[in-house]
Amino acid sequence: MKTKIKNQIENRLKQLCGRPSPAKRLASVVFLCVVLASVNIYFLVCAFSGIGKNNTGRELMKLEHIEPFELPKRESIHHLESMDYDE
């Protein structure tokens, strides 16, 4: 009894996971191409429809030059800069 059920399960798994027929393979490739192409077209339409629209309620980002950052001078470094060396 166990071996009969086990064989039926194995045969069913082989049918499901086995190599698909050329017709099934073609159908799945065409289906995936149609789905991916439609998603691509949707994203393109959404991207192009937003061009030129004003950002209502949002302030546009203002670009400014970066100003140099003032680092505090430490005493030990400042002291070494002002030392005179005798030769």
Residue pairs with C-beta under 8 A, 6 or more apart in sequence:
20 28
